[in-house]
């Protein structure tokens, strides 16, 4: 009976405000221990020492300790590409880079392998050969969570648009980390191959950050942030359950001018993207999220862009409409900045 009640509480609790891309809750070890043997336990993942384990495979729990619990992950779907918009794999990011390598090089950009994932896949960064302080910097990440493939199609639309003319390059420079979690992307799982949620391991010092994030953060800080060259906007591209929306911090996190800066971008994008349509969620998030790290430590206008991670085929939306959302991001940045 206790097991049943505990699981019922999972379903009745309102998830934390930053839980729309995954349900997330803080629960005590005592509550969790009462649920370990339930047949649904494997659907819940519990963070122990920075690693998320299926609840039925947790190595050890302290009844007096509080744990982060996540549920609502994607499940492996047989014949995914026959049912949904094509899943974006690691091989596609490599193909994308090769398609645009010459054009980016001609625009004065470096395409660099800055390190390797836990399983040895390339971590790519695209960034200008030379910092031009007269131009404004835009920062974009993709795919902290491996199962959120639609985010990368939006990034492709953004890059294709900026390469189609010189308007962007006359006024802006771009730093792009197109796939933070290639191992998770290949496995179609939220976590990296060590079971880490890579959007929960951004610490102020890269020496404390974990795995792929430590590599990317070290690169970003050494070339840009530590030199005081801060982006005017940072967009972390993600996938949600069913909604298009933007995560932004609430007014208390910084101040009213910062709050208005975030709202201005949301409104501008919403006027162009009919799926996002100005929808947002106020969330001060987990302190080790990429977005929160950038807002807290550097005052950067950092936002999380969410689009449904699984989009059924033969509906109103398609791979092309996902790319159009990337073009809408591009137009919004050029209009506002």
N, C-alpha and C positions, 0 to 999 in steps of 0.2 A: 504494500500500500504506500509506503514512504517513497519508493521508487516512482510509482505512478504520479504521486503528488508533486515530486520534484520536477519531473518532466512536464507536468501540466503547468507548473510555474514558469518554466522556460517559454512556453507558448503564450502565456498570458502577460508576462513582463513586457513592457514597452522597451524596445532596444534603445541603447544610448543614441544620442542624436547623430553620432557619426556612424551609424550602423546600417545605412541604406544599401551600401554596396556589399555588406555582409552583416548579419546580426551579431551583436557583440555585447557582452555583459560581464560584470565583475561578480563572482560568486565565491563563497568560502569553500575551503577544502572539505568541511563537514557536509555541505550541501552536495558536493560532487561525489564524495565517497558513497553516498547513498544511492547513486545512479550508475555505478560502474558496470553492473551486470545486466543492465537493461539491453534488450535487443537493438535499441536505437542509439546506443551509446557511441557507436562509431561515427555517427553523423555530427557529433560535437567535437571540437578541437580545443584543448586546454593548453595554455602556455605555461610551461615549466622551464625555468632558467633560459628563457628566450626562444624556446622551441615549442611549436604547436604539435601536440600529439593527439591522435584520436582518443576520445575519452576512455575507450576500452583497452588502450595500450599505454596508459600513463605509467611512468616508472615508479613514481612515489608522490604522495600527496600529504601535505601537512594540514590537518583539520583546522588549525587556527589561522592559516594563511589565506589571503585573498588571491584569486586567480582570474586571468582574462579567459573568457570562453567565447569562441566564435562558432557560428553555424550558418547554414544556408549557402554552402559552396556549390560551385558547378559540379555536376556529375559527368563522368565520361559517357558520351552518347554515341552509340554505334551509328555509322553513316552520317556523322555530323554535317558534312558539307552537302549532303543531299537534302537536309532538312532546314539548314540555317545558312545565312550569309557566310561565305567561305571563312574558315578558321585561319587566323593569322599565325603562322608558325615561324620558328627561328629561321628556317631556310628562306622565308619570304623577306625578312629584314636584310639578309645578305643579298638577295636578288635586288631589292629596292636600292640598296647602297650602290651596287654595281651599275644599275640603270642610270643613276644620277651622279656617279662619280665624276665624270668629265665636266658636266655643267657646274657642279659645286667647286671643282678645282679651278675652273675658269673664273669663277666669282671670287676667288681668293680664300677658299676654305680648305681646311684639313679634315680628312676622314681618317680617324685614328682608332686603333685597337688599344684601349687604355688598360686592359687587363683581361682576365678570364673569369668565367663563372666557376662555381664550385665543381661542376662537371667538365670544365674545360672549354666552354663555348665563349666566343668573343664578346666582349663588352665594348660597344662602339660609342664614339663621340664624334660629332660634327661641329666644328667651331672655326672662327676666322683665324687665318695665319697671323694676322697682326691686329691688336686691339686698336680701334679707332675711337678715341674718346669723344669725337664730335658726333658719333652715332649712338643711338639708344639700343640697349641690349635686351633681347628677348630670350628667355630660358624655357625649354620644354623638355619634359620627361615623358616616357611612355612605358607602360607595362610593369609597374611594381608588382602587380599580381598577374601570375601567368595565365589565368583563365579568362582574362578580360581582353580578348583579342580585337574587339571592335575599335579600341583606342588607337591601334596602330594604323588602321585604315584612315582614320581621321587625320593622323599625323601625315600620312602620305598625301592626302588632299591639300593640307597646309603647305607642304614642301613643294609639291607640283605647282601650286599657285604662285608662290614667291619666286620660283625659277622661271615663270612664264614672262616676267617683265622685270624692269630695274627699279620699280618704285620702292620695294622693300630695301634693296641693297643701297639705295641712295641715302636712306635715313636710319636704317637699323642694321644690327648684327645679331646673329642667332647662335645660341648654344643648344645643341640637341643631343639628348641621350635616348635613342629611339627604343631600346629594349633593356630595361633594368634587370629583368628576371628571365633570361633566355631558357634556363632549365625548367622553370615553372611553365613557361610558354610551350615548350616542347611536350611536357607531360600533361598539359591542360589542367594544371593545378594552381591554386592560389599561392601556395608557399614555394620557396626555393627548395632545392634538393635536400637541405638540412632541416626543413620544416619551419623555416623562419618566415614571418610576414615582413617583407622588405619595406613596407611602409610603416613599420613600428620600430625601426632600428637606426633612425637618424639621430645621433647624439651631437652635442655641440662640438665635440672633438672627434674627428674621424677615427682616432685610435680606439674609441669606444664603440663605434658603429660596426656593423657586422657584414661579412661576406661581400657580395657585390656592391652594396651601398658604400662600404668603406672605400672601395676603389673609386667609385664615381664621385663621392664627396671629396676625397683627397684631390682628385683632378680639378673639380670645380673650385674648391677653395684656393688651391695653389695658383691657378691661372687668373682667377677673377675675384672671388670674394675677399680674400686676404689682401688684395691690392686696392680694395675699395671700389672696384668696378662692379656696380650692382645693377641687375636687370630692372627695367621699369615694370615688367610683369613676368611672372613664372606660372606656367600651366602644367599641371600634373594630370596626364590623360589616363582615365580609368573607365571601368565598366560597372554598371549597376545591375540590380535585378530587372527592373522594368521601366525605369524613368530616365529622362534626360534632365539633368540639373547641375548646378554649380555648388560646391561646398565653399563657404567663406566664413571668416570669424565674425563674432558678434561685436557690438560697439564697445563693450567693456574690455576687449582684448588689447586694443591700442587707444585710438581716439576717433572722434567724429570725422576729421578729414580723411583718415585712412579708411574708415567704414564707407565713406562716400566714394572714394577712389575705387574700391572693390565693386560697389553698387553700379557705378558708371559703366564698368566693363560688362557686367551682367546684363544691364539694360540694353547696351549697344548690341551685344551678341544676341540677346533675345529678340531684338527687332529684325534680325536677319535669319536666325535659325528657328524655324517654326516648330521644331521638336523640343529644343531647349526652352524657347519662348519666355525667357526671363525667370525661369524657375530656379530657386536656390534653397539651400538648407543652411541655417546658422549653426555652425559647429566649431567649437574650439578644440575639437579632436583629441587625439592622443599626443602627448608631448614629444614623442619620437616619430611623428609623421613628417615627411618631407615638407609639406605645406606649412605646418606649424613651425618647424625649424627655421624656415626662411622668413616667415613673418616675425617670429619672436627674436631671433638673433640678428637680423639684418633689416627689418622693416620693409621687406620686399612685398609687393602686391602679388602674393602667391595664392592661387585658386586651384581647386580640383575640378576637372571637367569630367562629368559622368554621362555615359551613354549606355543603353542596355547591351549587355555582353552577348546575348543570344538573340538574334533577329531572324525570325522565320522567313524562309524563302517565299517568293511569289506573293508577297504583301506589298504595302505601299513603300516600304523601305528596302534598300538594297546596298550593295557595295558602293555604288555611285552616290547614293544619298549620304552615306557615311563620309565619303570624300568631300561632298559639298559642305558638310559641317566643318571640315578643316578649312575650306575656302572662306566660310563665314567667320571663323576665328581670325584668319588673315585680314579680311576686310575690316573687322572690328578694331584690330590693333592699328591699322593704317589710319582709320578714321579718328580714333581717340588720341593717338600719340604723334 
